């Protein structure tokens, strides 16, 4: 494998260890006074990355009351906020972290899941490195699964974490730094888990060094996973070495099963120039979705330089049966764009959205101009429209026939010292904003 350039720092949160027999409600009592709301940190533009992704710390989902619940990570606590259908504040409470490192969240059909982790520098095969905790929809802790050892020194390292489910099975795709190899280095790759929801047993896992024929990607800097309508598990990885490409992996017929196939099929979405193992690929992946006939991948890519100073937006359509892929560049070169986001509106299509970079020399700066367009089931793109809005690491969802997400940010140009919290709703008629504070 190519040499993985270590992150200079890893955000490690204060651990709050909770007994596995603890089955009562863990969250604090809800506070209903909006003046008691805990101020958000900024998540503006955190969907964007230039080299490797990060774990997602902002989430939104439909709750049983017909409103919205937002989950955000602040320090050593998880903040749960509920809003009514008109976006008015309803309540806020906190949930403690169980292990020091945040992995991710998934709102399933019957349960909520949070994934935590901790480092294992001693390379101890008996050490817990990933914990998957199951909660009721009312946030009662119902059990957990533990992954131990797993060739892991740092879980979720230099990547993200996403989940999908089918029937009784939960599937997790993430990343990890591995045990030291023969060359004396700790390399990074993807990691995949299958968890049976009924008894929270890990039924299968992929974490050892392998090759793309088993779904292994090294280094893998972003991960997506879906269980599709045809009972396939399909994943996307952003690889810089083996392979050096955005690659789709399909575990045919495995969705709903406890085990992954021994062999899988693959499709190249985008090959990258440059040296194998060079972390700079000039690309970032922002969205993955299923359509009636295929899969949609949205990404930015600078085809002229691995530095990514001039990334354009691309959308790729991969046919479900043949896995043949057609890519379309939808913004011109010379107009650098941030990582795109897509929101699926059923399997007939959805929306793609992206914020532009400000200029070629300050490629990490984005602006609040928002471009958006519809995509169809065959990957074709509608008219690209322009409005004002800020994307974040909160994956948009469809709510009342509109795409909705939230962004918290500080407007320094107006001398703000505290972040504002804004819900955005988007449809073909444009965007609406709902400012909470």
GUMI-968763 format. One record per residue (C-alpha): residue number from 1; y, z, x. Coordinates in nm, 2 decimals. Layout:
<nodes>
node i->NUM v->Y w->Z u->X
...
</nodes>
This chain:
<nodes>
node i->1 v->0.00 w->0.00 u->0.00
node i->2 v->0.36 w->-0.04 u->0.10
node i->3 v->0.55 w->0.26 u->0.22
node i->4 v->0.71 w->0.45 u->-0.07
node i->5 v->1.06 w->0.57 u->0.01
node i->6 v->1.07 w->0.93 u->-0.11
node i->7 v->1.33 w->1.05 u->-0.35
node i->8 v->1.58 w->1.26 u->-0.16
node i->9 v->1.55 w->1.53 u->-0.43
node i->10 v->1.34 w->1.61 u->-0.73
node i->11 v->1.49 w->1.79 u->-1.02
node i->12 v->1.28 w->2.10 u->-1.06
node i->13 v->1.35 w->2.32 u->-1.36
node i->14 v->1.28 w->2.69 u->-1.39
node i->15 v->0.93 w->2.75 u->-1.53
node i->16 v->0.87 w->2.95 u->-1.84
node i->17 v->0.50 w->3.00 u->-1.85
node i->18 v->0.35 w->3.06 u->-2.19
node i->19 v->-0.01 w->3.17 u->-2.27
node i->20 v->-0.24 w->2.90 u->-2.41
node i->21 v->-0.33 w->3.15 u->-2.69
node i->22 v->0.04 w->3.16 u->-2.81
node i->23 v->0.02 w->2.98 u->-3.15
node i->24 v->0.33 w->3.11 u->-3.34
node i->25 v->0.65 w->2.92 u->-3.36
node i->26 v->0.81 w->2.91 u->-3.01
node i->27 v->1.15 w->2.77 u->-3.10
node i->28 v->1.44 w->3.01 u->-3.15
node i->29 v->1.57 w->3.06 u->-3.50
node i->30 v->1.78 w->2.77 u->-3.63
node i->31 v->2.16 w->2.81 u->-3.61
node i->32 v->2.34 w->2.63 u->-3.88
node i->33 v->2.71 w->2.68 u->-3.77
node i->34 v->2.83 w->2.36 u->-3.61
node i->35 v->3.06 w->2.57 u->-3.39
node i->36 v->2.75 w->2.73 u->-3.23
node i->37 v->2.61 w->2.39 u->-3.12
node i->38 v->2.53 w->2.38 u->-2.76
node i->39 v->2.73 w->2.11 u->-2.58
node i->40 v->2.53 w->1.81 u->-2.45
node i->41 v->2.52 w->1.69 u->-2.10
node i->42 v->2.60 w->1.32 u->-2.05
node i->43 v->2.32 w->1.07 u->-2.12
node i->44 v->2.54 w->0.77 u->-2.13
node i->45 v->2.39 w->0.46 u->-1.96
node i->46 v->2.09 w->0.66 u->-1.84
node i->47 v->1.87 w->0.38 u->-1.97
node i->48 v->1.99 w->0.18 u->-1.68
node i->49 v->1.84 w->0.19 u->-1.33
node i->50 v->1.85 w->-0.03 u->-1.02
node i->51 v->1.53 w->0.07 u->-0.84
node i->52 v->1.31 w->0.32 u->-1.03
node i->53 v->1.33 w->0.47 u->-1.37
node i->54 v->1.35 w->0.84 u->-1.47
node i->55 v->1.18 w->1.04 u->-1.73
node i->56 v->1.35 w->1.02 u->-2.07
node i->57 v->1.54 w->1.33 u->-2.17
node i->58 v->1.69 w->1.22 u->-2.50
node i->59 v->1.48 w->1.14 u->-2.81
node i->60 v->1.54 w->1.08 u->-3.18
node i->61 v->1.29 w->1.06 u->-3.47
node i->62 v->1.28 w->1.06 u->-3.85
node i->63 v->1.20 w->1.41 u->-3.98
node i->64 v->1.02 w->1.51 u->-4.30
node i->65 v->1.35 w->1.60 u->-4.48
node i->66 v->1.47 w->1.24 u->-4.47
node i->67 v->1.71 w->1.31 u->-4.19
node i->68 v->1.70 w->1.28 u->-3.81
node i->69 v->1.59 w->1.52 u->-3.54
node i->70 v->1.72 w->1.49 u->-3.18
node i->71 v->1.54 w->1.63 u->-2.88
node i->72 v->1.73 w->1.68 u->-2.56
node i->73 v->1.64 w->1.85 u->-2.23
node i->74 v->1.90 w->2.09 u->-2.08
node i->75 v->1.80 w->2.28 u->-1.77
node i->76 v->1.51 w->2.50 u->-1.86
node i->77 v->1.53 w->2.46 u->-2.23
node i->78 v->1.46 w->2.19 u->-2.49
node i->79 v->1.72 w->2.15 u->-2.75
node i->80 v->1.61 w->2.06 u->-3.11
node i->81 v->1.89 w->1.94 u->-3.34
node i->82 v->1.85 w->1.83 u->-3.70
node i->83 v->2.10 w->1.61 u->-3.89
node i->84 v->2.12 w->1.51 u->-4.25
node i->85 v->2.09 w->1.14 u->-4.36
node i->86 v->2.47 w->1.12 u->-4.35
node i->87 v->2.47 w->1.24 u->-3.99
node i->88 v->2.61 w->1.58 u->-4.07
node i->89 v->2.49 w->1.86 u->-3.86
node i->90 v->2.21 w->2.08 u->-4.01
node i->91 v->2.08 w->2.31 u->-3.75
node i->92 v->2.00 w->2.36 u->-3.38
node i->93 v->1.75 w->2.57 u->-3.19
node i->94 v->1.58 w->2.58 u->-2.85
node i->95 v->1.23 w->2.55 u->-2.72
node i->96 v->1.14 w->2.68 u->-2.37
node i->97 v->0.99 w->2.46 u->-2.09
node i->98 v->0.62 w->2.55 u->-2.02
node i->99 v->0.60 w->2.40 u->-1.67
node i->100 v->0.89 w->2.33 u->-1.43
node i->101 v->0.90 w->1.95 u->-1.45
node i->102 v->0.98 w->1.76 u->-1.77
node i->103 v->0.75 w->1.47 u->-1.85
node i->104 v->0.83 w->1.34 u->-2.19
node i->105 v->0.81 w->1.37 u->-2.57
node i->106 v->0.62 w->1.18 u->-2.84
node i->107 v->0.66 w->1.21 u->-3.22
node i->108 v->0.32 w->1.12 u->-3.36
node i->109 v->0.22 w->1.07 u->-3.72
node i->110 v->0.09 w->1.42 u->-3.77
node i->111 v->0.20 w->1.61 u->-3.46
node i->112 v->0.47 w->1.63 u->-3.20
node i->113 v->0.37 w->1.63 u->-2.83
node i->114 v->0.56 w->1.74 u->-2.51
node i->115 v->0.43 w->1.66 u->-2.16
node i->116 v->0.51 w->1.90 u->-1.88
node i->117 v->0.42 w->1.90 u->-1.51
node i->118 v->0.43 w->2.08 u->-1.18
node i->119 v->0.40 w->1.99 u->-0.81
node i->120 v->0.08 w->2.03 u->-0.62
node i->121 v->0.18 w->2.00 u->-0.25
node i->122 v->-0.14 w->2.18 u->-0.14
node i->123 v->-0.35 w->1.89 u->-0.30
node i->124 v->-0.56 w->2.15 u->-0.48
node i->125 v->-0.80 w->1.99 u->-0.72
node i->126 v->-0.81 w->2.30 u->-0.94
node i->127 v->-0.43 w->2.31 u->-0.98
node i->128 v->-0.28 w->2.21 u->-1.32
node i->129 v->-0.04 w->1.91 u->-1.26
node i->130 v->0.01 w->1.79 u->-1.62
node i->131 v->0.01 w->1.98 u->-1.94
node i->132 v->0.01 w->1.80 u->-2.28
node i->133 v->0.12 w->2.04 u->-2.56
node i->134 v->0.06 w->1.97 u->-2.93
node i->135 v->0.30 w->2.11 u->-3.19
node i->136 v->0.31 w->2.09 u->-3.57
node i->137 v->0.61 w->1.90 u->-3.72
node i->138 v->0.76 w->2.25 u->-3.77
node i->139 v->0.72 w->2.32 u->-3.40
node i->140 v->0.44 w->2.56 u->-3.42
node i->141 v->0.24 w->2.54 u->-3.09
node i->142 v->-0.12 w->2.43 u->-3.18
node i->143 v->-0.28 w->2.38 u->-2.84
node i->144 v->-0.27 w->2.19 u->-2.51
node i->145 v->-0.46 w->1.98 u->-2.26
node i->146 v->-0.45 w->2.03 u->-1.88
node i->147 v->-0.50 w->1.77 u->-1.62
node i->148 v->-0.59 w->1.93 u->-1.29
node i->149 v->-0.57 w->1.79 u->-0.94
node i->150 v->-0.58 w->1.43 u->-1.04
node i->151 v->-0.49 w->1.29 u->-0.70
node i->152 v->-0.14 w->1.42 u->-0.78
node i->153 v->0.12 w->1.60 u->-0.57
node i->154 v->0.42 w->1.52 u->-0.79
node i->155 v->0.37 w->1.41 u->-1.15
node i->156 v->0.61 w->1.16 u->-1.32
node i->157 v->0.75 w->1.07 u->-0.97
node i->158 v->0.99 w->0.77 u->-0.95
node i->159 v->0.89 w->0.65 u->-1.29
node i->160 v->0.90 w->0.73 u->-1.66
node i->161 v->0.66 w->0.84 u->-1.93
node i->162 v->0.58 w->0.69 u->-2.27
node i->163 v->0.31 w->0.75 u->-2.53
node i->164 v->0.13 w->0.57 u->-2.81
node i->165 v->-0.14 w->0.68 u->-3.05
node i->166 v->-0.42 w->0.53 u->-3.26
node i->167 v->-0.62 w->0.74 u->-3.51
node i->168 v->-0.71 w->1.06 u->-3.33
node i->169 v->-0.62 w->0.95 u->-2.98
node i->170 v->-0.30 w->0.99 u->-2.78
node i->171 v->-0.24 w->0.76 u->-2.49
node i->172 v->0.00 w->0.84 u->-2.21
node i->173 v->0.13 w->0.61 u->-1.93
node i->174 v->0.34 w->0.76 u->-1.65
node i->175 v->0.36 w->0.77 u->-1.27
node i->176 v->0.27 w->1.01 u->-0.99
node i->177 v->0.29 w->1.07 u->-0.62
node i->178 v->-0.06 w->1.08 u->-0.48
node i->179 v->-0.25 w->1.28 u->-0.22
node i->180 v->-0.19 w->1.18 u->0.14
node i->181 v->-0.38 w->0.87 u->0.23
node i->182 v->-0.54 w->0.76 u->0.56
node i->183 v->-0.20 w->0.63 u->0.69
node i->184 v->-0.06 w->0.98 u->0.65
node i->185 v->0.17 w->0.89 u->0.36
node i->186 v->0.19 w->1.00 u->0.00
node i->187 v->0.21 w->0.68 u->-0.20
node i->188 v->0.31 w->0.64 u->-0.57
node i->189 v->0.14 w->0.46 u->-0.85
node i->190 v->0.09 w->0.47 u->-1.23
node i->191 v->-0.13 w->0.72 u->-1.41
node i->192 v->-0.29 w->0.69 u->-1.76
node i->193 v->-0.44 w->0.95 u->-1.99
node i->194 v->-0.63 w->0.96 u->-2.31
node i->195 v->-0.62 w->1.28 u->-2.51
node i->196 v->-0.82 w->1.36 u->-2.83
node i->197 v->-0.56 w->1.51 u->-3.07
node i->198 v->-0.81 w->1.72 u->-3.27
node i->199 v->-0.93 w->1.94 u->-2.99
node i->200 v->-0.68 w->1.84 u->-2.72
node i->201 v->-0.94 w->1.74 u->-2.47
node i->202 v->-0.87 w->1.48 u->-2.20
node i->203 v->-1.13 w->1.21 u->-2.26
node i->204 v->-1.03 w->0.97 u->-1.99
node i->205 v->-0.78 w->0.94 u->-1.71
node i->206 v->-0.69 w->0.68 u->-1.44
node i->207 v->-0.52 w->0.82 u->-1.13
node i->208 v->-0.72 w->0.71 u->-0.83
node i->209 v->-0.63 w->0.42 u->-0.60
node i->210 v->-0.77 w->0.10 u->-0.74
node i->211 v->-0.64 w->-0.25 u->-0.82
node i->212 v->-0.48 w->-0.44 u->-1.10
node i->213 v->-0.82 w->-0.53 u->-1.25
node i->214 v->-0.84 w->-0.17 u->-1.37
node i->215 v->-0.47 w->-0.14 u->-1.47
node i->216 v->-0.36 w->0.03 u->-1.14
node i->217 v->-0.01 w->-0.06 u->-1.02
node i->218 v->0.14 w->0.06 u->-0.70
node i->219 v->0.42 w->0.14 u->-0.68
node i->220 v->0.50 w->0.16 u->-1.05
node i->221 v->0.86 w->0.23 u->-1.12
node i->222 v->0.86 w->0.21 u->-1.50
node i->223 v->0.59 w->0.24 u->-1.76
node i->224 v->0.55 w->0.13 u->-2.13
node i->225 v->0.25 w->0.16 u->-2.36
node i->226 v->0.16 w->0.06 u->-2.71
node i->227 v->-0.16 w->0.07 u->-2.93
node i->228 v->-0.12 w->-0.26 u->-3.11
node i->229 v->-0.23 w->-0.38 u->-3.46
node i->230 v->-0.54 w->-0.54 u->-3.31
node i->231 v->-0.67 w->-0.22 u->-3.16
node i->232 v->-0.57 w->-0.30 u->-2.81
node i->233 v->-0.39 w->-0.07 u->-2.56
node i->234 v->-0.12 w->-0.27 u->-2.39
node i->235 v->0.10 w->-0.15 u->-2.11
node i->236 v->0.39 w->-0.27 u->-1.89
node i->237 v->0.45 w->-0.16 u->-1.53
node i->238 v->0.74 w->-0.25 u->-1.30
node i->239 v->0.56 w->-0.29 u->-0.97
node i->240 v->0.70 w->-0.34 u->-0.62
node i->241 v->0.37 w->-0.40 u->-0.42
node i->242 v->0.03 w->-0.44 u->-0.58
node i->243 v->0.13 w->-0.64 u->-0.77
node i->244 v->0.50 w->-0.71 u->-0.69
node i->245 v->0.60 w->-0.80 u->-1.04
node i->246 v->0.65 w->-0.69 u->-1.39
node i->247 v->0.29 w->-0.69 u->-1.51
node i->248 v->0.13 w->-0.66 u->-1.86
node i->249 v->-0.21 w->-0.48 u->-1.88
node i->250 v->-0.43 w->-0.52 u->-2.18
node i->251 v->-0.73 w->-0.29 u->-2.26
node i->252 v->-0.89 w->-0.50 u->-2.52
node i->253 v->-1.03 w->-0.31 u->-2.83
node i->254 v->-0.98 w->0.03 u->-2.67
node i->255 v->-0.71 w->0.17 u->-2.91
node i->256 v->-0.87 w->0.46 u->-3.11
node i->257 v->-1.14 w->0.50 u->-2.85
node i->258 v->-1.19 w->0.79 u->-2.61
node i->259 v->-1.25 w->0.58 u->-2.30
node i->260 v->-1.06 w->0.29 u->-2.14
node i->261 v->-1.24 w->-0.03 u->-2.05
node i->262 v->-1.37 w->-0.06 u->-1.70
node i->263 v->-1.19 w->-0.40 u->-1.67
node i->264 v->-0.88 w->-0.52 u->-1.82
node i->265 v->-0.68 w->-0.85 u->-1.85
node i->266 v->-0.33 w->-0.90 u->-1.71
node i->267 v->-0.03 w->-1.12 u->-1.75
node i->268 v->0.25 w->-1.17 u->-1.50
node i->269 v->0.59 w->-1.12 u->-1.68
node i->270 v->0.81 w->-1.17 u->-1.37
node i->271 v->0.72 w->-1.21 u->-1.00
node i->272 v->0.96 w->-1.07 u->-0.74
node i->273 v->1.06 w->-1.21 u->-0.40
node i->274 v->1.08 w->-0.98 u->-0.10
node i->275 v->0.84 w->-0.77 u->0.11
node i->276 v->0.54 w->-0.60 u->-0.05
node i->277 v->0.63 w->-0.23 u->-0.10
node i->278 v->1.01 w->-0.29 u->-0.07
node i->279 v->1.14 w->-0.06 u->-0.35
node i->280 v->1.43 w->-0.30 u->-0.42
node i->281 v->1.31 w->-0.58 u->-0.66
node i->282 v->1.64 w->-0.67 u->-0.82
node i->283 v->1.49 w->-0.59 u->-1.16
node i->284 v->1.48 w->-0.32 u->-1.43
node i->285 v->1.27 w->-0.31 u->-1.74
node i->286 v->1.42 w->-0.18 u->-2.06
node i->287 v->1.20 w->-0.26 u->-2.36
node i->288 v->0.85 w->-0.35 u->-2.48
node i->289 v->0.74 w->-0.42 u->-2.83
node i->290 v->0.47 w->-0.59 u->-3.03
node i->291 v->0.52 w->-0.88 u->-3.27
node i->292 v->0.29 w->-1.06 u->-3.51
node i->293 v->0.16 w->-1.30 u->-3.25
node i->294 v->0.26 w->-1.15 u->-2.92
node i->295 v->0.45 w->-0.90 u->-2.70
node i->296 v->0.81 w->-0.89 u->-2.61
node i->297 v->0.94 w->-0.75 u->-2.28
node i->298 v->1.31 w->-0.71 u->-2.21
node i->299 v->1.44 w->-0.68 u->-1.86
node i->300 v->1.73 w->-0.75 u->-1.62
node i->301 v->1.67 w->-0.95 u->-1.30
node i->302 v->1.87 w->-1.08 u->-1.01
node i->303 v->1.67 w->-1.40 u->-0.92
node i->304 v->1.89 w->-1.45 u->-0.61
node i->305 v->1.87 w->-1.11 u->-0.44
node i->306 v->1.64 w->-0.81 u->-0.44
node i->307 v->1.96 w->-0.59 u->-0.42
node i->308 v->2.01 w->-0.65 u->-0.79
node i->309 v->2.39 w->-0.71 u->-0.75
node i->310 v->2.40 w->-0.98 u->-1.02
node i->311 v->2.12 w->-0.91 u->-1.28
node i->312 v->2.09 w->-1.13 u->-1.58
node i->313 v->1.91 w->-1.04 u->-1.90
node i->314 v->1.57 w->-1.19 u->-1.97
node i->315 v->1.33 w->-1.17 u->-2.26
node i->316 v->0.96 w->-1.26 u->-2.22
node i->317 v->0.72 w->-1.35 u->-2.49
node i->318 v->0.35 w->-1.30 u->-2.42
node i->319 v->0.09 w->-1.46 u->-2.65
node i->320 v->-0.16 w->-1.20 u->-2.78
node i->321 v->-0.46 w->-1.42 u->-2.74
node i->322 v->-0.40 w->-1.63 u->-2.43
node i->323 v->-0.16 w->-1.39 u->-2.25
node i->324 v->0.05 w->-1.69 u->-2.15
node i->325 v->0.41 w->-1.58 u->-2.10
node i->326 v->0.73 w->-1.76 u->-2.17
node i->327 v->1.05 w->-1.61 u->-2.02
node i->328 v->1.40 w->-1.69 u->-2.14
node i->329 v->1.72 w->-1.61 u->-1.95
node i->330 v->1.97 w->-1.51 u->-2.22
node i->331 v->2.28 w->-1.43 u->-2.01
node i->332 v->2.42 w->-1.64 u->-1.73
node i->333 v->2.43 w->-1.56 u->-1.36
node i->334 v->2.76 w->-1.42 u->-1.24
node i->335 v->2.79 w->-1.18 u->-1.53
node i->336 v->2.59 w->-0.87 u->-1.41
node i->337 v->2.43 w->-0.67 u->-1.69
node i->338 v->2.27 w->-0.33 u->-1.72
node i->339 v->1.91 w->-0.26 u->-1.82
node i->340 v->1.86 w->-0.39 u->-2.18
node i->341 v->1.71 w->-0.19 u->-2.47
node i->342 v->1.51 w->-0.33 u->-2.76
node i->343 v->1.44 w->-0.17 u->-3.10
node i->344 v->1.15 w->-0.31 u->-3.30
node i->345 v->1.21 w->-0.38 u->-3.67
node i->346 v->0.85 w->-0.43 u->-3.77
node i->347 v->0.64 w->-0.70 u->-3.61
node i->348 v->0.86 w->-0.98 u->-3.72
node i->349 v->1.14 w->-0.90 u->-3.47
node i->350 v->1.42 w->-0.66 u->-3.39
node i->351 v->1.73 w->-0.62 u->-3.17
node i->352 v->1.80 w->-0.65 u->-2.80
node i->353 v->2.11 w->-0.47 u->-2.67
node i->354 v->2.28 w->-0.43 u->-2.33
node i->355 v->2.60 w->-0.31 u->-2.16
node i->356 v->2.76 w->-0.51 u->-1.88
node i->357 v->2.82 w->-0.40 u->-1.53
node i->358 v->3.19 w->-0.38 u->-1.44
node i->359 v->3.18 w->-0.60 u->-1.13
node i->360 v->2.96 w->-0.72 u->-0.85
node i->361 v->3.05 w->-0.45 u->-0.60
node i->362 v->3.01 w->-0.15 u->-0.83
node i->363 v->2.68 w->-0.23 u->-0.98
node i->364 v->2.61 w->0.12 u->-1.10
node i->365 v->2.91 w->0.13 u->-1.32
node i->366 v->2.88 w->0.01 u->-1.68
node i->367 v->3.13 w->-0.04 u->-1.95
node i->368 v->3.13 w->0.03 u->-2.33
node i->369 v->3.12 w->-0.33 u->-2.43
node i->370 v->2.79 w->-0.38 u->-2.61
node i->371 v->2.62 w->-0.71 u->-2.65
node i->372 v->2.34 w->-0.74 u->-2.91
node i->373 v->2.12 w->-1.01 u->-3.07
node i->374 v->1.82 w->-1.04 u->-3.28
node i->375 v->1.49 w->-1.15 u->-3.15
node i->376 v->1.21 w->-1.31 u->-3.35
node i->377 v->0.83 w->-1.27 u->-3.34
node i->378 v->0.81 w->-1.57 u->-3.10
node i->379 v->1.07 w->-1.43 u->-2.86
node i->380 v->1.35 w->-1.66 u->-2.97
node i->381 v->1.70 w->-1.51 u->-2.96
node i->382 v->1.97 w->-1.52 u->-3.22
node i->383 v->2.34 w->-1.54 u->-3.16
node i->384 v->2.46 w->-1.29 u->-2.90
node i->385 v->2.74 w->-1.08 u->-3.04
node i->386 v->2.99 w->-0.84 u->-2.88
node i->387 v->3.11 w->-0.50 u->-3.01
node i->388 v->3.18 w->-0.15 u->-2.86
node i->389 v->2.91 w->0.10 u->-2.79
node i->390 v->2.73 w->0.29 u->-2.52
node i->391 v->2.36 w->0.29 u->-2.47
node i->392 v->2.17 w->0.59 u->-2.33
node i->393 v->1.82 w->0.70 u->-2.25
node i->394 v->1.77 w->0.77 u->-2.62
node i->395 v->1.54 w->0.49 u->-2.74
node i->396 v->1.68 w->0.35 u->-3.06
node i->397 v->1.47 w->0.36 u->-3.38
node i->398 v->1.51 w->0.19 u->-3.72
node i->399 v->1.65 w->0.43 u->-3.98
node i->400 v->1.77 w->0.31 u->-4.33
node i->401 v->1.74 w->-0.05 u->-4.22
node i->402 v->1.96 w->0.00 u->-3.91
node i->403 v->1.90 w->0.07 u->-3.55
node i->404 v->2.02 w->0.42 u->-3.46
node i->405 v->2.05 w->0.62 u->-3.13
node i->406 v->2.28 w->0.88 u->-2.99
node i->407 v->2.49 w->0.90 u->-2.68
node i->408 v->2.67 w->1.20 u->-2.53
node i->409 v->2.94 w->1.13 u->-2.27
node i->410 v->3.26 w->1.25 u->-2.12
node i->411 v->3.57 w->1.02 u->-2.14
node i->412 v->3.75 w->1.10 u->-1.82
node i->413 v->4.02 w->0.85 u->-1.90
node i->414 v->4.13 w->1.07 u->-2.19
node i->415 v->4.10 w->1.39 u->-1.97
node i->416 v->3.81 w->1.52 u->-2.17
node i->417 v->3.62 w->1.81 u->-2.01
node i->418 v->3.34 w->1.84 u->-2.26
node i->419 v->3.11 w->1.56 u->-2.37
node i->420 v->3.13 w->1.40 u->-2.71
node i->421 v->2.82 w->1.34 u->-2.92
node i->422 v->2.81 w->1.01 u->-3.11
node i->423 v->2.55 w->0.84 u->-3.33
node i->424 v->2.55 w->0.47 u->-3.33
node i->425 v->2.41 w->0.26 u->-3.61
node i->426 v->2.36 w->-0.12 u->-3.57
node i->427 v->2.26 w->-0.41 u->-3.79
node i->428 v->2.36 w->-0.78 u->-3.81
node i->429 v->2.69 w->-0.68 u->-3.96
node i->430 v->2.79 w->-0.49 u->-3.65
node i->431 v->2.81 w->-0.13 u->-3.54
node i->432 v->2.92 w->0.20 u->-3.69
node i->433 v->2.99 w->0.52 u->-3.51
node i->434 v->2.94 w->0.88 u->-3.63
node i->435 v->3.11 w->1.13 u->-3.41
node i->436 v->2.96 w->1.48 u->-3.43
node i->437 v->3.21 w->1.65 u->-3.19
</nodes>
